[in-house]
Amino acid sequence: MATIDPNSPVPKYFQLRAILLDLIERSELPVDAPIPSERELCARYGLSRMTVRQGVEQLVSEGRLYRVPGKGTFVARPKIEMPLRLVSFSEDMISRGMRPGAIDISRRTIPADARLARLFEVEEGTMIHVIERLRTADGEPMAIERAHILASLAPDLLDRRLADRSLYGVLEAVYGIVFDAGDQTIEAGLADATEAKRLQIPRGSAVLLLQRRSYMNGVCAELGVSTYRADRYQIRTALGNRPSRG
């Protein structure tokens, strides 16, 4: 059994976090299983209740554990890796064996202001479709997507049923729009009251803010501005050593 090293420069609460995280990753504490009580953890690892509480709270804030008032603290589902490639939400969820869903929030057509014109590289006033949807996976709210699409490429898009459908799939099947390149930025943010209610998370919770431009034949056809739950997503990328030069 792993132990706490009192002589380590690593704080004791962080050592406890590492021990619990290891138990979770080795499935000794499976999803939705309760973790030992604070009293048990104190006795098992020789820690004060304050230290145990701090270590557990760290994992709760990271989305690795969740609390149920009056019942205890449980192991949360693993986070989903944020795809760093040009792929739709629906395609990504299906590849993970999950059922994607989409709930309409709003849809409208607007003239591009200076910012949208710059991002799309078009003249101000160019008509842009804006479609806002709540995206779900197996019925759980995951993200709020706001898709901006050049209206000239899909004139009657707003008249089509998009609930529980892949927008990219509709664009390809109906309008022949297939994205072949894109760029994406990801920033940290906090959920406001409206976003928190839709995503079913506490107001002020951490979220990931994504902005993605998708291109077809060198033309920016879509701008996606999305808010993802940070407690359900993580970002992973491969790193390599830079080759040395003689």
Buried (B, 14 or more C-beta within 10 A) or exposed (E): EEEBEEEEEEEBBBBBBEBBBEBBEEEEBEEEEEBBEBEEBBEBBEBEEEBBBBBBBBBBEBBBBBEEEEEEBBBBBEBBEBBEEBEBBBBBBBEEEBEBBBBEBEBEBBEBEEEBBEBBEBEEEBEBBBBBBBBBBEEEBBBBBBBBBBBEBBEEBBEEEBEBBBBBEBBBEEBEBEBEEBEBEBEEBEBEEEBBEBBEBEEEBBBBBBBBBBBBEEEBBBBBBBBBBBBBBBEEEEEEEEEEEE
